[in-house]
Amino acid sequence: MGNFWVFQNQFMYLFSFFIFIFLSNSFTLSLQQQNPGNEVMAMLVFKQKSVAADPQGFLNDWRLESITPCSWRGVSCSLHGKVTVLNFTDAGLIGRLHMDDLMVMESLKHLHLSGNLFSGNLFLNKSSHPSCIIETLDLSFNNLSEPISETFFGSCFHLVSLNLSHNSIPGDVHAVLVSDFSKSLQSLDLSHNNLSGDFPMLEFKNCANLVTINLSNNSLYGTGILRSLTNCQLLENLDVYLNKLEGTIPASLGNLRNLKHLNLAQSTVSGNIPPEMGSTCGTLTALDLSGNKLSGGFPETFKSCNGLQRLNLGSNQLSGNFLTTVISYLPSLQILQVPFNNISGFIPVSLTNCTKLQVLDLSSNGFDGEIPSGLCSNSSLRRLLLADNFLSGTIPADIGNCKRLETINFARNHLSGPIPSEVWKLPNVHDFVMWGNNFSGEIPKDICSGTRNLEKLALNNNGFSGNITASITNCANLLWLSLSFNRLTGTIPAGLHNLQKLSILQLSYNSFSGNIQTADLGSFKNLIWLDLGSNQFTDLDVSNNNLTGPIPSTGQLTTFPASRYENNLELCGIPLPPCDHHPETVPISSDVNGKNHSMLRNVDWVWVIAVVGYIFGAAIGVCVGNVMLRGKEEWLLEKKLMIISTFKRTKNS
């Protein structure tokens, strides 16, 4: 009897278990019947076929046993439980993209796949999926390197935003921008690809709703800008930067009365800027025509561009007095860049009317006269760039009113006198560049006492005198210190080695003295350029190392006693025995305390030669090159330090 009850209990337990499984399966089946697209299976098929690797585990919760995908990472659903959005932005997924597997989801409208490593193309099987309802597709920053399939454009008639930028998509742009393209399209970004084709011959017919076109960084060619853009009357943003266009800017661009941002930079267009473009002033906020071959001035029709905030006309052949007649009338201007043009005369005081100006770049032109007072009458200025002109006189003390100034560059002018103390004390300056002038006076004894933001201090090729103040060791973020070609004296401050971020140290062609070893310059961790040449430093000693090869016979290296080179087993040449002489092995000597006293242990001899050459200015070619090519050297170093500085700021932000 007892066994019967045990059997009955076990039977009831198993029966209940099977009933639970049956009901669960029935519930799952019911849900799947409510979802005829079978979205769980479709997305798992996509994962299996399109995702070869998922190093971040982004899709780890995509599992077969899930009742619905709505709780999966990267998935958003409607109130009815249908998938509407897939967002894999910066998921790091790797594989060959199969778009077909996602098209069975009837409510999927937004696909955000940016920042992965998907390859392949956008092929869609029209027989299986005659149309798609995708409205947003973002595949930017992937690894697409095949032409875009025409079936994609022939199926997706509901696209509002398409972003395929930062891939390697090849092909003729005419095959991409077909005439029957989606009439609903508002934003098209194909920038940073390998597209080619005759740009002016493109036909934009169905662009009534198009707001943004970005075709920058491709290989488009042709003469002029396509005229069919006038069909796109709602166009606000047009960017064809860095293509191979030629000819002049068409006056018809002035018909785009909703244009806000226009970028034609580095497109090799030439001629005058058409006055008709001033018709866009009602909406225009940003205009970039830099890096072309434009000549003449800036038309007075732009004088009414009250909303213009950013204007870049750099690296052209512009001339005339348009800074006074046009630019000074732009009340909203925040960024003005006109470097590398042919503008001459005085810097107009009327620029002070641009009270919202944050960046003023007038460098590499033909400006002469003095720097006008009042440039800092507004407190918004962050970058003031006047380098490579013919400016003379002294720096106005009221430059010190630019309390937000981060970059000040007056290099390669004819400025003179001492730099005002108010300018030295600017609290937020990162880059203080004054090289190649006739400045005099001393470096302030309290430099960096009120701020530690300074990253670049370039005062070389001037007439500064006195010592390097010990307070320079307070400049904890300094990357570049250049004081070469001045009249500085004294010793290197003992604490200079505490500037551990320093990458470039240039102190050559001064009258510094003292024992170079006491400065402990070997403790710098990030130093890539050290120039101490043509000073009065003493006690070079490379003994007790593993140096090899001949001692250079030029310069002062042969004038040192043999004791400075002893106990380097394979070192030879004057003042040591000749290189064809092979003496017996000599034991390495030690100082009185039994310790090796060399600070250059295991240093490569070639590097020592380079350092010694810099220290004593022995190589005439280097010295001449330093004088003749110093402009290019400073430019290259400035670019390198800009990269270093940007990287470190990005890393810390």
ABEGO torsion letter per residue (X at the ends): XAAAAAAAAAAAAAAAAAAAAAAAAAAAAAAAAABAAGAAAAAAAAAAAABABBAAGAAAABBAABABAAABBGBBBBAAGBBABBBABGAGBBEBBBAAAAAABAABABBBABGBABBEBABBBAAABABBABABBBABGBABABBBBAAAAAABAABABBBABGBABBEBAAAABBAABBAABABBBABGBABBEBAAABBBABAAABABBBABGBABBEBEBBAAAAABAABABBBABGBABBEBBBAAAAABAABABBBABGAGBBEBBBAAAAAAAAABABBBABGBABBEBBBAAAAABAABABBBABGBABBEAAAAAAAAABAABABBBABGBABBEBBBAAAAABAABABBBABGBABBEBBBBGAAABAABABBBABGBABBEBBBAAAAABAABABBBABGBABBEBBBAAAAABAABABBBABGBABBEBBBAABGAABAABABBBABGBABBEBBBAAAAABAABABBBABGBABBEBBBAAAAABAABABBBABGBABBEBAAAAGAAABAABABBBABGBABBGBBABGBABBEBBBABEAAAABBAAAABGBAABBEOABBBAABBBBBBBBBBBAAGBBABAABGBBAAAAAAAAAAAAGABAAAAAAAAAAAAAAAAAAAAAAAAAAAAAAAAAX
